[in-house]
Amino acid sequence: MGNREKLLAAAKRCLFEKGYARTTARDVAAASGVSLAAIGYHFGSKEALLDAARIEAIGEWWEELARTLTADADPDVDPMERFEAIWARVIESFASQRMLWLASFEMLAQVDQAPEVRSVVADAQERARLGLAALFHRLDPAIERRQAWAVGSFYLALLPGVMAQWLIDPDHAPSGRDLAEALRTIVGDVTAGQVLAQE
């Protein structure tokens, strides 16, 4: 592994352990075993190095999420059971990959300062929308793209909200079962409202 790769690997570790704002160039140099001057030589600045590390981390984060969501997915299970099971797996990953999830929040908060990172996040979000729709509802994105995009956007909107609740207070955050029960209630209210409107 060359110095550039060592710096990138160390920068990712520092991002997960310390966060973007608290990581110094000296932290990365020490963690990589590479000289401080190598950061400037290979990346131009600490900020450019951390942005490159964040871009790599985004790819790893989405890969981890995809593995989590598709693990043991039963295509024949009832849609509400699938909804509950998928969310249960996501919530379990908040504990096992806590630093990765925290780093993703910090990255989103700073996305305006890093256009390259923003572009990578936007591309990842687009893929995630279609992937989530296919996972939860077996929608074929190629055939039902607009519907898949809308459904995937709904799940993508839920994800950071559930994540934030769990990261702040896991003892009082919703479970997969809680989310499924909430969805049943919402669907029931909407359905009842539609029936009343037709009468």
PLY file of the C-alpha trace (Angstrom):
ply
format ascii 1.0
element vertex 199
property float x
property float y
property float z
element edge 198
property int vertex1
property int vertex2
end_header
0.00 0.00 0.00
1.44 3.34 -1.06
1.43 6.57 0.95
-1.66 7.89 -0.84
-3.67 4.78 0.02
-2.35 4.80 3.60
-3.47 8.41 3.99
-6.94 7.66 2.60
-7.40 4.64 4.88
-6.23 6.63 7.90
-8.45 9.58 6.99
-11.50 7.29 6.86
-10.63 5.84 10.28
-10.25 9.35 11.69
-13.58 10.42 10.18
-15.35 7.50 11.87
-13.49 7.88 15.17
-13.23 11.67 15.54
-15.49 13.19 12.90
-14.63 15.69 10.19
-14.43 18.82 12.33
-12.16 17.28 14.99
-9.75 15.50 12.64
-6.44 17.29 12.17
-3.76 16.74 9.57
-1.50 15.50 12.38
-4.15 12.90 13.35
-4.20 11.52 9.82
-0.41 11.55 9.49
-0.01 9.73 12.81
-2.70 7.16 11.99
-1.18 6.48 8.57
2.47 6.40 9.59
3.13 8.85 6.76
4.69 12.30 7.05
2.57 15.41 7.40
4.07 16.78 4.19
2.71 13.78 2.26
-0.83 15.10 2.73
0.01 18.22 0.76
1.97 16.27 -1.83
-0.79 13.72 -2.56
-3.95 15.75 -1.89
-3.05 19.43 -1.71
-4.71 19.97 1.67
-6.21 18.18 4.65
-9.68 19.21 3.46
-9.14 17.64 0.03
-7.90 14.44 1.69
-10.90 14.29 4.03
-13.28 14.94 1.12
-11.70 12.06 -0.81
-12.05 9.87 2.29
-15.70 10.91 2.66
-16.41 10.00 -0.95
-14.93 6.53 -0.39
-16.85 6.22 2.88
-20.14 7.03 1.12
-19.64 4.06 -1.18
-18.87 1.79 1.77
-21.87 3.13 3.69
-24.28 2.39 0.83
-22.75 -1.05 0.31
-23.22 -1.81 4.01
-26.81 -0.59 3.88
-27.52 -2.72 0.79
-26.04 -5.81 2.48
-28.09 -5.14 5.60
-31.33 -4.67 3.72
-31.01 -7.66 1.42
-29.77 -10.17 4.01
-32.17 -13.12 4.21
-34.84 -11.22 2.25
-37.78 -13.55 1.56
-39.53 -12.46 -1.64
-42.72 -14.36 -0.74
-43.33 -12.83 2.69
-46.34 -10.58 3.36
-45.46 -6.93 2.47
-46.08 -5.69 6.03
-43.91 -8.46 7.46
-41.19 -7.57 4.92
-41.47 -3.89 5.94
-41.04 -4.80 9.62
-38.17 -7.23 9.00
-36.22 -4.81 6.82
-36.54 -1.99 9.33
-35.52 -4.34 12.15
-32.30 -5.13 10.21
-31.63 -1.45 9.55
-32.09 -0.62 13.24
-29.75 -3.46 14.24
-27.12 -1.93 11.95
-27.36 1.36 13.89
-25.74 -0.48 16.83
-23.23 -2.56 14.87
-22.17 0.31 12.57
-22.80 3.27 14.89
-19.71 5.26 13.89
-20.48 4.79 10.20
-24.03 6.14 10.68
-22.79 9.06 12.80
-20.23 9.94 10.14
-22.98 9.97 7.52
-24.92 12.57 9.53
-21.88 14.77 9.93
-21.19 14.48 6.22
-24.73 15.58 5.33
-24.45 18.59 7.63
-21.35 19.76 5.75
-22.32 18.82 2.21
-22.63 22.45 1.08
-18.92 23.03 1.76
-17.84 20.15 -0.49
-19.42 20.15 -3.98
-17.67 16.90 -4.98
-19.08 15.14 -1.92
-22.52 16.63 -2.57
-22.48 15.22 -6.11
-21.53 11.74 -4.89
-24.24 11.83 -2.20
-26.84 12.93 -4.78
-25.92 10.05 -7.08
-26.02 7.58 -4.19
-29.44 8.87 -3.12
-30.84 8.34 -6.61
-29.63 4.74 -6.66
-30.91 4.22 -3.12
-34.41 5.43 -4.00
-34.81 2.86 -6.75
-33.14 0.14 -4.71
-35.40 0.73 -1.72
-38.51 0.62 -3.89
-37.39 -2.66 -5.43
-36.58 -4.10 -2.02
-39.73 -3.12 -0.13
-42.27 -3.49 -2.93
-40.67 -5.56 -5.66
-41.16 -2.64 -8.05
-39.08 -2.93 -11.20
-37.37 0.49 -11.48
-36.96 0.09 -15.24
-40.70 -0.42 -15.77
-42.26 1.73 -13.05
-39.56 4.36 -12.62
-41.73 7.29 -11.49
-43.61 5.15 -8.95
-40.39 3.51 -7.78
-38.73 6.92 -7.39
-41.63 8.22 -5.26
-41.81 5.11 -3.07
-38.02 5.04 -2.66
-38.03 8.73 -1.73
-40.53 7.95 1.03
-38.25 5.30 2.52
-35.20 7.50 2.08
-37.01 10.22 4.03
-37.78 7.78 6.86
-34.21 6.52 7.16
-32.46 9.58 8.67
-35.39 10.25 11.00
-35.34 6.75 12.46
-31.54 6.85 12.55
-31.52 10.16 14.44
-33.99 8.87 17.02
-31.93 5.73 17.57
-28.57 7.51 17.76
-29.90 10.08 20.24
-31.95 7.77 22.47
-31.98 4.09 21.49
-34.12 3.11 24.49
-37.03 5.19 23.20
-36.50 4.90 19.45
-39.02 2.98 17.32
-38.48 -0.66 16.42
-39.35 -2.34 13.14
-42.57 -3.50 14.76
-43.39 0.07 15.90
-42.87 1.38 12.37
-45.07 -1.36 10.91
-47.81 -0.56 13.44
-47.57 3.13 12.58
-47.88 2.34 8.89
-50.97 0.18 9.54
-52.54 3.08 11.45
-51.72 5.61 8.74
-53.03 3.36 5.97
-56.18 2.66 8.02
-56.83 6.38 8.56
-56.26 7.20 4.89
-58.49 4.33 3.77
-61.25 5.36 6.20
-61.00 8.94 4.98
-61.35 7.83 1.38
-64.43 5.76 2.24
-66.04 8.72 4.04
-65.29 11.01 1.09
-67.04 8.61 -1.29
-70.21 8.37 0.81
0 1
1 2
2 3
3 4
4 5
5 6
6 7
7 8
8 9
9 10
10 11
11 12
12 13
13 14
14 15
15 16
16 17
17 18
18 19
19 20
20 21
21 22
22 23
23 24
24 25
25 26
26 27
27 28
28 29
29 30
30 31
31 32
32 33
33 34
34 35
35 36
36 37
37 38
38 39
39 40
40 41
41 42
42 43
43 44
44 45
45 46
46 47
47 48
48 49
49 50
50 51
51 52
52 53
53 54
54 55
55 56
56 57
57 58
58 59
59 60
60 61
61 62
62 63
63 64
64 65
65 66
66 67
67 68
68 69
69 70
70 71
71 72
72 73
73 74
74 75
75 76
76 77
77 78
78 79
79 80
80 81
81 82
82 83
83 84
84 85
85 86
86 87
87 88
88 89
89 90
90 91
91 92
92 93
93 94
94 95
95 96
96 97
97 98
98 99
99 100
100 101
101 102
102 103
103 104
104 105
105 106
106 107
107 108
108 109
109 110
110 111
111 112
112 113
113 114
114 115
115 116
116 117
117 118
118 119
119 120
120 121
121 122
122 123
123 124
124 125
125 126
126 127
127 128
128 129
129 130
130 131
131 132
132 133
133 134
134 135
135 136
136 137
137 138
138 139
139 140
140 141
141 142
142 143
143 144
144 145
145 146
146 147
147 148
148 149
149 150
150 151
151 152
152 153
153 154
154 155
155 156
156 157
157 158
158 159
159 160
160 161
161 162
162 163
163 164
164 165
165 166
166 167
167 168
168 169
169 170
170 171
171 172
172 173
173 174
174 175
175 176
176 177
177 178
178 179
179 180
180 181
181 182
182 183
183 184
184 185
185 186
186 187
187 188
188 189
189 190
190 191
191 192
192 193
193 194
194 195
195 196
196 197
197 198
